């Protein structure tokens, strides 16, 4: 079994969790009807937006863009982006890679798969990094690793807490070993932040996999996760074939990870801002 093919299948399934449907085939805005693949219930786009894109019937957390998540978390008007112009290149001249990144930039309005900056949460200033799965499944290439590293260094310089929202398909294979090197690079940056005695909160969202899980996403002083988030390194079929055993039900989901000590708390999206504010308040005291 090809592990890359399995990961692609998993991520494609996640991308299809919420599918749009309208009676006449035309798209509208708030009146557009969306069907939850988790429970099959229908809600309008306006209803989902008001509920922070959480299904009001079953609580399923659909994916949100990085900028939408920042608006949900940050005090109004407090976000200031850093490393805004940094973007990746094509170091290996990988076939089709430049076209894919160009398309991702056009469709998302982002230069890369992570946004970094400073903001205030309930008045507490922090450095924040938010990955956006719309951009090549938020895979980590050189630019993503560099932006995360610079965010860590800025937090150390300004003596600020660091919060990273992870959502990734793993290392970006089109950049080969240069992508894998970002695992060590970001981990070293997190270590320097820790040595400075500063707080790092890692928030794992759906999905957090591969080299991101195996590096900065797993190094938080406090690790939070959204309900139902897929968290792991390799896909379950690859693991089962490697160890020759059947995996437990719900393996790699946030709730399973919490029960086994990998995640500290599973926090629903409507409660995330207050939870972060409470942690920042306790740390300052």
C-alpha positions as a Python dict, from the first residue, in 0.01 Angstrom:
ca = {
    (1, 'X'): (0, 0, 0),
    (2, 'X'): (134, 341, -98),
    (3, 'X'): (122, 564, 214),
    (4, 'X'): (97, 880, 1),
    (5, 'X'): (-208, 741, -180),
    (6, 'X'): (-372, 653, 152),
    (7, 'X'): (-309, 999, 294),
    (8, 'X'): (-457, 1154, -20),
    (9, 'X'): (-769, 938, 20),
    (10, 'X'): (-808, 1046, 383),
    (11, 'X'): (-767, 1414, 303),
    (12, 'X'): (-1006, 1398, 9),
    (13, 'X'): (-1267, 1242, 238),
    (14, 'X'): (-1217, 1521, 491),
    (15, 'X'): (-1254, 1783, 218),
    (16, 'X'): (-1597, 1643, 130),
    (17, 'X'): (-1741, 1642, 482),
    (18, 'X'): (-1967, 1941, 409),
    (19, 'X'): (-2118, 1961, 61),
    (20, 'X'): (-2335, 2242, -74),
    (21, 'X'): (-2686, 2179, -207),
    (22, 'X'): (-2950, 2418, -339),
    (23, 'X'): (-3289, 2352, -485),
    (24, 'X'): (-3224, 2515, -822),
    (25, 'X'): (-2855, 2443, -858),
    (26, 'X'): (-2762, 2809, -812),
    (27, 'X'): (-2530, 2924, -535),
    (28, 'X'): (-2645, 3190, -295),
    (29, 'X'): (-2481, 3335, 14),
    (30, 'X'): (-2641, 3303, 355),
    (31, 'X'): (-2941, 3119, 214),
    (32, 'X'): (-2732, 2845, 58),
    (33, 'X'): (-2812, 2505, 208),
    (34, 'X'): (-2527, 2284, 326),
    (35, 'X'): (-2557, 1919, 422),
    (36, 'X'): (-2354, 1780, 711),
    (37, 'X'): (-2189, 1455, 609),
    (38, 'X'): (-2153, 1362, 975),
    (39, 'X'): (-2526, 1354, 1053),
    (40, 'X'): (-2699, 1438, 723),
    (41, 'X'): (-2881, 1742, 862),
    (42, 'X'): (-2914, 2061, 661),
    (43, 'X'): (-2837, 2416, 764),
    (44, 'X'): (-2807, 2743, 577),
    (45, 'X'): (-2469, 2899, 529),
    (46, 'X'): (-2582, 3188, 747),
    (47, 'X'): (-2674, 2955, 1031),
    (48, 'X'): (-2338, 2781, 1010),
    (49, 'X'): (-2151, 3110, 1004),
    (50, 'X'): (-2332, 3226, 1317),
    (51, 'X'): (-2242, 2894, 1482),
    (52, 'X'): (-1874, 2928, 1383),
    (53, 'X'): (-1915, 2656, 1118),
    (54, 'X'): (-2009, 2395, 1376),
    (55, 'X'): (-2309, 2180, 1284),
    (56, 'X'): (-2594, 2289, 1516),
    (57, 'X'): (-2740, 1939, 1508),
    (58, 'X'): (-2443, 1709, 1581),
    (59, 'X'): (-2157, 1945, 1673),
    (60, 'X'): (-1937, 1848, 1379),
    (61, 'X'): (-1659, 2104, 1326),
    (62, 'X'): (-1612, 2184, 957),
    (63, 'X'): (-1293, 2343, 829),
    (64, 'X'): (-1249, 2721, 835),
    (65, 'X'): (-999, 2950, 668),
    (66, 'X'): (-706, 3093, 863),
    (67, 'X'): (-842, 3447, 852),
    (68, 'X'): (-1185, 3332, 968),
    (69, 'X'): (-1026, 3154, 1262),
    (70, 'X'): (-825, 3463, 1354),
    (71, 'X'): (-1147, 3668, 1356),
    (72, 'X'): (-1302, 3411, 1590),
    (73, 'X'): (-1009, 3426, 1833),
    (74, 'X'): (-856, 3774, 1827),
    (75, 'X'): (-989, 4092, 1984),
    (76, 'X'): (-1149, 4300, 1710),
    (77, 'X'): (-894, 4497, 1508),
    (78, 'X'): (-595, 4369, 1707),
    (79, 'X'): (-436, 4133, 1452),
    (80, 'X'): (-115, 4250, 1284),
    (81, 'X'): (39, 4017, 1028),
    (82, 'X'): (413, 3947, 1015),
    (83, 'X'): (621, 3782, 739),
    (84, 'X'): (332, 3864, 505),
    (85, 'X'): (532, 3865, 181),
    (86, 'X'): (719, 3540, 244),
    (87, 'X'): (629, 3265, -3),
    (88, 'X'): (776, 2937, -124),
    (89, 'X'): (972, 2849, -436),
    (90, 'X'): (1026, 2537, -646),
    (91, 'X'): (1374, 2419, -536),
    (92, 'X'): (1348, 2078, -707),
    (93, 'X'): (1172, 2195, -1025),
    (94, 'X'): (899, 1946, -938),
    (95, 'X'): (659, 1884, -1228),
    (96, 'X'): (340, 2088, -1192),
    (97, 'X'): (437, 2234, -855),
    (98, 'X'): (457, 2597, -966),
    (99, 'X'): (117, 2571, -1129),
    (100, 'X'): (-37, 2421, -815),
    (101, 'X'): (105, 2688, -586),
    (102, 'X'): (-4, 2963, -826),
    (103, 'X'): (-355, 2822, -830),
    (104, 'X'): (-359, 2798, -450),
    (105, 'X'): (-255, 3162, -420),
    (106, 'X'): (-525, 3269, -660),
    (107, 'X'): (-808, 3072, -500),
    (108, 'X'): (-718, 3146, -135),
    (109, 'X'): (-568, 3493, -156),
    (110, 'X'): (-277, 3365, 56),
    (111, 'X'): (91, 3357, -28),
    (112, 'X'): (150, 3040, 174),
    (113, 'X'): (-27, 2783, 390),
    (114, 'X'): (15, 2966, 721),
    (115, 'X'): (-61, 3316, 845),
    (116, 'X'): (149, 3454, 1130),
    (117, 'X'): (119, 3771, 1333),
    (118, 'X'): (37, 3926, 1667),
    (119, 'X'): (-302, 3986, 1823),
    (120, 'X'): (-474, 4029, 2156),
    (121, 'X'): (-704, 3772, 2312),
    (122, 'X'): (-915, 3927, 2586),
    (123, 'X'): (-648, 4196, 2610),
    (124, 'X'): (-350, 3958, 2631),
    (125, 'X'): (-97, 4007, 2352),
    (126, 'X'): (27, 3691, 2179),
    (127, 'X'): (205, 3573, 1868),
    (128, 'X'): (-27, 3354, 1663),
    (129, 'X'): (20, 3123, 1364),
    (130, 'X'): (-278, 2968, 1186),
    (131, 'X'): (-248, 2707, 912),
    (132, 'X'): (-497, 2708, 625),
    (133, 'X'): (-582, 2368, 474),
    (134, 'X'): (-716, 2527, 154),
    (135, 'X'): (-356, 2595, 49),
    (136, 'X'): (-215, 2259, -69),
    (137, 'X'): (-369, 2093, 237),
    (138, 'X'): (-151, 2320, 454),
    (139, 'X'): (149, 2103, 377),
    (140, 'X'): (475, 2225, 532),
    (141, 'X'): (738, 2340, 287),
    (142, 'X'): (1033, 2574, 336),
    (143, 'X'): (819, 2889, 351),
    (144, 'X'): (579, 2745, 611),
    (145, 'X'): (872, 2630, 824),
    (146, 'X'): (1038, 2969, 793),
    (147, 'X'): (722, 3158, 888),
    (148, 'X'): (667, 2937, 1193),
    (149, 'X'): (1032, 2981, 1294),
    (150, 'X'): (1018, 3359, 1254),
    (151, 'X'): (701, 3370, 1461),
    (152, 'X'): (877, 3179, 1739),
    (153, 'X'): (1179, 3410, 1724),
    (154, 'X'): (957, 3719, 1733),
    (155, 'X'): (777, 3580, 2038),
    (156, 'X'): (1111, 3527, 2213),
    (157, 'X'): (1229, 3877, 2121),
    (158, 'X'): (912, 4039, 2250),
    (159, 'X'): (867, 3792, 2540),
    (160, 'X'): (520, 3690, 2424),
    (161, 'X'): (317, 3368, 2447),
    (162, 'X'): (284, 3168, 2126),
    (163, 'X'): (-31, 3001, 1991),
    (164, 'X'): (-25, 2780, 1681),
    (165, 'X'): (-337, 2638, 1517),
    (166, 'X'): (-224, 2335, 1317),
    (167, 'X'): (-414, 2179, 1027),
    (168, 'X'): (-191, 1997, 783),
    (169, 'X'): (-145, 1699, 555),
    (170, 'X'): (221, 1686, 660),
    (171, 'X'): (549, 1772, 489),
    (172, 'X'): (528, 1900, 131),
    (173, 'X'): (675, 1620, -78),
    (174, 'X'): (735, 1850, -379),
    (175, 'X'): (1021, 2007, -181),
    (176, 'X'): (1177, 1676, -75),
    (177, 'X'): (1435, 1678, 204),
    (178, 'X'): (1417, 2058, 223),
    (179, 'X'): (1063, 2016, 348),
    (180, 'X'): (1155, 1748, 600),
    (181, 'X'): (1428, 1975, 738),
    (182, 'X'): (1156, 2211, 857),
    (183, 'X'): (1060, 1959, 1125),
    (184, 'X'): (1395, 2003, 1300),
    (185, 'X'): (1403, 2376, 1229),
    (186, 'X'): (1063, 2451, 1381),
    (187, 'X'): (1125, 2218, 1676),
    (188, 'X'): (1450, 2401, 1755),
    (189, 'X'): (1268, 2735, 1741),
    (190, 'X'): (1003, 2604, 1982),
    (191, 'X'): (1281, 2485, 2214),
    (192, 'X'): (1434, 2834, 2225),
    (193, 'X'): (1092, 2977, 2305),
    (194, 'X'): (1061, 2724, 2589),
    (195, 'X'): (1409, 2806, 2720),
    (196, 'X'): (1299, 3168, 2747),
    (197, 'X'): (1028, 3057, 2990),
    (198, 'X'): (741, 3150, 2760),
    (199, 'X'): (406, 2979, 2710),
    (200, 'X'): (331, 2783, 2393),
    (201, 'X'): (-26, 2662, 2330),
    (202, 'X'): (-70, 2416, 2044),
    (203, 'X'): (-420, 2376, 1900),
    (204, 'X'): (-476, 2071, 1678),
    (205, 'X'): (-756, 2097, 1423),
    (206, 'X'): (-887, 1864, 1154),
    (207, 'X'): (-662, 1718, 1020),
    (208, 'X'): (-317, 1746, 1181),
    (209, 'X'): (-95, 1477, 1032),
    (210, 'X'): (252, 1383, 910),
    (211, 'X'): (558, 1595, 974),
    (212, 'X'): (361, 1874, 1140),
    (213, 'X'): (232, 1633, 1405),
    (214, 'X'): (586, 1498, 1443),
    (215, 'X'): (732, 1844, 1507),
    (216, 'X'): (595, 2173, 1641),
    (217, 'X'): (230, 2065, 1675),
    (218, 'X'): (320, 1812, 1947),
    (219, 'X'): (551, 2037, 2151),
    (220, 'X'): (303, 2266, 2325),
    (221, 'X'): (313, 2333, 2697),
    (222, 'X'): (-62, 2287, 2663),
    (223, 'X'): (-211, 2090, 2373),
    (224, 'X'): (-573, 2156, 2283),
    (225, 'X'): (-776, 1993, 2005),
    (226, 'X'): (-1109, 2055, 1838),
    (227, 'X'): (-1369, 1777, 1869),
    (228, 'X'): (-1331, 1497, 1617),
    (229, 'X'): (-1002, 1626, 1477),
    (230, 'X'): (-790, 1363, 1301),
    (231, 'X'): (-447, 1365, 1467),
    (232, 'X'): (-168, 1130, 1368),
    (233, 'X'): (138, 1063, 1157),
    (234, 'X'): (69, 782, 910),
    (235, 'X'): (-275, 664, 801),
    (236, 'X'): (-448, 386, 996),
    (237, 'X'): (-417, 128, 715),
    (238, 'X'): (-41, 181, 695),
    (239, 'X'): (-10, 141, 1073),
    (240, 'X'): (-223, -175, 1076),
    (241, 'X'): (-14, -332, 800),
    (242, 'X'): (310, -232, 976),
    (243, 'X'): (224, -368, 1322),
    (244, 'X'): (-4, -647, 1206),
    (245, 'X'): (-284, -553, 1445),
    (246, 'X'): (-632, -405, 1420),
    (247, 'X'): (-647, -51, 1557),
    (248, 'X'): (-904, 56, 1821),
    (249, 'X'): (-1224, 230, 1718),
    (250, 'X'): (-1175, 605, 1681),
    (251, 'X'): (-798, 571, 1673),
    (252, 'X'): (-628, 905, 1595),
    (253, 'X'): (-934, 1117, 1673),
    (254, 'X'): (-902, 1397, 1928),
    (255, 'X'): (-1111, 1224, 2195),
    (256, 'X'): (-902, 905, 2172),
    (257, 'X'): (-582, 1111, 2191),
    (258, 'X'): (-710, 1290, 2501),
    (259, 'X'): (-792, 962, 2675),
    (260, 'X'): (-438, 839, 2606),
    (261, 'X'): (-257, 1155, 2717),
    (262, 'X'): (-148, 1303, 2385),
    (263, 'X'): (-401, 1588, 2405),
    (264, 'X'): (-470, 1781, 2725),
    (265, 'X'): (-820, 1911, 2652),
    (266, 'X'): (-1071, 1881, 2368),
    (267, 'X'): (-1230, 2225, 2327),
    (268, 'X'): (-1526, 2309, 2106),
    (269, 'X'): (-1486, 2606, 1873),
    (270, 'X'): (-1738, 2833, 2054),
    (271, 'X'): (-1538, 2781, 2376),
    (272, 'X'): (-1190, 2816, 2224),
    (273, 'X'): (-1144, 3192, 2268),
    (274, 'X'): (-1243, 3187, 2636),
    (275, 'X'): (-1026, 2879, 2700),
    (276, 'X'): (-722, 3051, 2547),
    (277, 'X'): (-791, 3369, 2744),
    (278, 'X'): (-815, 3169, 3067),
    (279, 'X'): (-482, 2995, 2998),
    (280, 'X'): (-314, 3326, 2919),
    (281, 'X'): (-456, 3477, 3237),
    (282, 'X'): (-327, 3189, 3450),
    (283, 'X'): (15, 3204, 3289),
    (284, 'X'): (47, 3578, 3350),
    (285, 'X'): (-48, 3534, 3715),
}
